[in-house]
Amino acid sequence: MVVKYKNNWIPTKSLEEMSNTNYDVLIVGSGPGGGATLQRLCELWKNQGAKKIGILEKGDKLFHSHSLNIPTQNVNTARDVLLGDNSTTFEERLPQFSGARMVYALGGRSLFWNAATPRPISSELNKWPIHRRELNVYYGMAEKLLHVTTDYAKGSSMQNVFLKRLHAAGILEADDMPVAFDMTPSRQGEVHSNPWYSSINALAAAQFDRPYDLAVNAYVSKVTTQGGRVSGVEVLSADMRPHRIRAKNVVVSASTLETPRLLLNSGIPGQAIGRYLTGHVSIIAVGTIPRRQFSDKLGNFSILKFETKESPYHIQILGPDQYFSYQQFEDKVLKDQLMVAYASFGRVEPRAENRVYVDPSVKDEFGVPLQQVQYSLSNKDRQTADQVAQGIRQSAAAMGVTLDESTLVLRPPGSDMHEASTCRMGDDPATSGTNRHGQIHGVQGLYVADNSVLPTLTAAGPVLSNTALAIRLADHLVRQSG
């Protein structure tokens, strides 16, 4: 007898049940953008029982939390084993973006991200189609939702020594790295057992505010419209049975690669949809430093060399070894030589020719055309990559770290998992997929709430910006609904 349990740590609905409901808001995708939109809607509509909210996830339930919160995992095993076992790569099909990787599961790639949450550089935010005062409010709300802190490595001798050395060498933009990590202790029955943030936290916060409908293994194949307004989606179940779900508003948060695919396959108008695909030039280098240089109170370190106008990149400086994040059950074995990791991300120029498009001749198992990617680095991008490598060398020298030069290698495009801007926000439909509220130009009620809506991608990772804009979108939806 085969025993199969229901895996019901979060309530779900069938597509048959959801097809009998007319939703006020239907969200496609459960990553950071979809989760933040849902959480804010449930918060604002907490006492609005008549409002109907649904969320559809292409994948299944996987983990109930970020991978680093799982007791059997540390930063090494989650990255080297667990991510590979639970993700999809595209080396052969997308050779120009061969490093791309997707996680088709509830929570998406937020189950694995390293939680660095700096705000984008101010000079770039000033160019966005949203006033800075308004942006600052929503970044603050996003940081609250994500429990952003700069105290993660507080009190560590390595953190203190490295920061002093960096500052003494004139690298003044180095500071404590902001991370999405809940440092609140569990007490008096209030449990804080999921410190590393994933969008599962947002789904949970939403659930305790008000009910919503969630379906997993729900493959959205088409967005439907009528008279210039969204009417719902067509969705396939795992056994390929079709369903139609009606909605007054549809928020697509399927990812930078999947969202334009869905919109293009749906015949949604917009000459910029899929254009301006932007990632980072990325290098992950390592070096070593003698253990004897530090006190017994070694600790970990979590430093960020922030982006500046002169240096269009940032460097996350993490370690030692796997002890940036490890389980309480592990013995902390420290060698004479400690490893220091430099995870660096440089800006890439937004160019219309870098794009996601669909190829009608190449289809998935559901018969839906797959996306293709056209992507290349400009001369300026390659110059930025050289700056990144030089910045790592300078930081390592200042810190007294012996750098392994063989690791200073540019990673394949897409390896950073920071791709953005394929439905970017703007005022001109010729150069942007959505307006300043994330609504697709010319289609009432159809919105985008993932990394693809970012107007530009700075050196900072996209999750904090994505979350801030998703919360702002939810506020807009509530205002529009009256």
Secondary structure, 3 states (H helix, E strand, C coil): CCCCCCCCCCCCCCHHHHCCCEEEEEEECCCHHHHHHHHHHHHHCCCCCCCCEEEECCCECCCCCCHHHCCCCCHHHHHHHHHHHCCEECCCCCHHHCCCEECCECCHHHHCCCCECCCCCHHHHCCCCCCHHHHHHHHHHHHHHCCEECCCCCCCHHHHHHHHHHHHCCCCCEEECCEEECCCCCECCECCCCCECCHHHHHHHHHHHCCCEEECCCEEEEEEEECCEEEEEEEECCCCCEEEEEEEEEEECCCCCHHHHHHHHCCCCCCCCCCCCECCEEEEEEEEEEHHHCCCCCCCEEEEECCCCCCCEEEEEEECCCCCCCCCCCCCCCCCEEEEEEEEEECCCCCCCCEEEEEEEEECCCCCEEEEEECCCCHHHHHHHHHHHHHHHHHHHHHCCEECHHHCCCCCCCCCCCCECCCCECCCCCCCCECCCCEECCCECEEECCHHHCCCCCCCCCHHHHHHHHHHHHHHHHHHHC
